[in-house]
């Protein structure tokens, strides 16, 4: 079947593409001064484990600055208690959100003005990193002469919608983005980034005007990476799933709202792209499921092959990204969830409705 052959080609292309995705490697200590910058807004569930995690970092030429962005829960109290008198930490209070700014971007901008490091490492509060992560990233940045190193962490997921959509981030990037172009050229068109893990050379960050250059963006990670490339700097996308874990969402509602605010913007706010992507994933990644069912009922194995290939491709991505070894079974349903959220996000934007995130509307 031509249909199965196309899916096999997709799988082969994915395998070849992954050859251009570098992993972070163990290296010798570095003396480079790094500013680790963390925006926080209502993160009481993350504070204690985050501070414990950061106290284990082996890179000692370091300052850790945390911005409390108007939290209304116990974030501030827990920060004081968890940090104690540790000299590596500094906590600052965020200023009121300025008009025209997105909350996280505004917080990151304030953090950057406080930072003194040669390197700026923006990390989300729900990320935990291995003790030697900073040394590894510094080595990769130097080896590849990059102005920015970023990566999609491993995503342990609890809610059902999270199991469907969160690991899809790895699949979309590893399948659709030509990693050779992304990592070996400065062409802005070939760009992916994850805002939870952004490690800048200060010179590159300042050359674009920092987060102020993307102050109104809900997809600031991709947009700021494009600007870095536009200035002639390399931006290296690494496989950091062995060194960084991101507990992104705890509830189905958080998953839905988180993806809703980003996905249509990520498609360039282009209805044609929504239609094209929906058709693509319905035909190639959902339809194999009913075909498999028909093959089982009719005892015709040829109809089972497309889903087996889809599962194989997804399994390869999941293994590369240290995702659950059982996730690949969900790929057809994940494709339907992706289609649903693309259309919902587009309709909200076309109707000029707002996206809601952490008590703010955009």
C-alpha positions, 0 to 999 in steps of 0.5 A, spaced: 500 500 500 502 506 498 499 509 504 503 504 508 509 506 504 508 513 506 508 512 513 514 508 513 518 514 509 516 518 515 519 514 520 525 513 516 526 521 516 524 521 523 530 517 525 535 520 520 533 527 523 534 525 530 542 524 528 542 531 528 540 532 535 546 532 540 545 530 547 548 533 553 555 530 555 559 530 561 565 535 562 570 538 566 568 544 571 567 551 568 569 557 572 564 561 567 559 566 571 552 564 570 546 567 572 540 562 573 534 566 573 527 563 575 520 567 574 515 565 579 507 566 579 503 562 584 508 556 584 507 554 591 507 546 589 514 547 586 518 551 591 520 546 596 523 541 591 525 546 586 530 550 591 532 543 594 534 541 586 538 547 585 542 547 592 545 540 589 548 544 582 555 542 582 557 549 578 559 554 583 560 560 579 553 562 580 548 566 582 540 564 582 535 570 582 528 568 583 522 573 581 516 573 585 511 575 580 505 578 584 504 571 587 497 570 591 499 563 594 504 561 599 510 562 594 513 568 598 513 564 604 516 558 602 521 561 598 524 564 604 523 558 608 527 553 603 532 558 601 534 560 608 541 564 608 544 560 602 548 566 599 547 563 592 540 565 592 536 572 591 529 573 591 526 579 588 519 582 588 516 583 581 513 590 578 506 590 576 505 588 569 506 593 564 501 594 558 503 591 552 507 585 556 506 578 557 507 576 564 512 571 563 516 575 558 515 581 563 518 577 569 524 575 565 526 582 563 526 584 570 530 578 572 535 580 566 536 587 569 538 584 575 543 578 572 551 579 573 553 573 569 556 572 562 551 567 561 543 567 562 540 561 564 532 562 564 529 556 567 521 555 569 519 553 576 517 546 574 523 544 571 528 540 575 535 539 572 541 534 574 547 537 578 552 538 572 547 541 567 550 547 567 557 545 566 554 540 560 550 546 557 556 551 557 561 545 554 555 544 548 555 552 547 562 553 547 563 547 542 558 549 537 559 556 538 552 558 540 549 564 542 543 560 545 542 553 547 535 550 549 531 543 549 525 540 550 525 536 557 522 530 559 515 530 561 512 526 566 505 527 565 499 525 570 492 527 567 489 524 561 490 530 556 497 531 558 498 524 556 496 525 549 498 532 548 505 534 552 509 528 549 507 531 542 511 537 543 517 532 542 514 528 536 512 535 532 519 537 533 523 531 531 519 529 526 517 536 522 523 540 524 529 539 520 534 539 525 540 539 521 538 546 518 536 548 525 542 546 529 547 548 523 545 554 520 542 561 523 536 561 518 530 563 523 525 559 519 528 553 522 527 554 529 524 551 535 525 552 543 522 551 549 521 557 554 522 552 560 530 551 558 533 557 555 541 558 556 543 564 553 550 567 552 549 574 554 552 578 548 547 574 544 541 576 549 543 583 549 544 584 541 537 582 540 534 587 546 533 581 550 526 579 552 523 586 551 524 585 543 518 580 544 514 583 550 507 582 547 509 574 545 505 568 547 510 564 544 516 568 546 521 562 546 520 561 539 520 568 537 526 570 541 530 564 538 529 567 531 531 574 533 538 570 536 539 567 529 537 573 525 543 576 529 547 571 526 548 567 532 547 559 532 541 557 537 542 549 538 537 545 540 539 539 544 536 533 547 536 535 554 531 529 557 537 526 561 538 532 564 532 536 565 525 534 567 519 538 567 512 537 570 508 542 566 501 541 568 497 537 574 490 538 571 487 537 564 484 544 565 492 546 565 493 542 559 488 545 555 489 552 557 496 552 556 496 549 549 490 553 547 494 560 548 500 557 544 498 553 538 495 557 534 500 562 534 505 557 533 502 556 526 503 563 525 495 564 526 494 562 519 487 558 518 490 554 512 495 551 516 490 549 521 486 546 516 492 543 513 495 540 519 488 537 521 488 534 515 495 531 515 494 528 522 487 525 521 489 522 515 496 519 517 496 519 524 488 517 526 486 513 520 490 508 521 486 506 528 480 504 524 484 501 519 487 496 524 480 495 527 478 493 520 484 489 519 482 485 525 475 484 523 476 482 516 483 478 518 487 482 513 493 484 516 495 489 510 490 494 514 494 493 520 500 495 518 499 503 518 498 503 525 504 499 527 508 503 523 505 509 526 506 506 533 514 504 531 515 512 529 512 514 536 516 509 540 522 511 537 521 519 538 519 516 545 525 513 547 529 518 544 526 523 549 525 518 555 518 518 555 514 513 558 515 506 554 507 506 553 505 512 551 506 510 543 499 506 544 496 513 544 498 516 538 491 516 534 487 519 540 493 524 541 492 526 534 485 527 535 486 531 541 491 536 537 486 537 532 481 539 537 485 544 540 488 547 534 481 549 532 479 551 538 485 556 539 483 558 532 476 560 533 478 563 540 483 568 536 478 569 530 472 571 535 477 576 539 476 572 545 482 572 550 486 566 552 487 565 560 493 563 564 495 564 571 490 569 573 491 573 567 488 574 560 491 575 553 
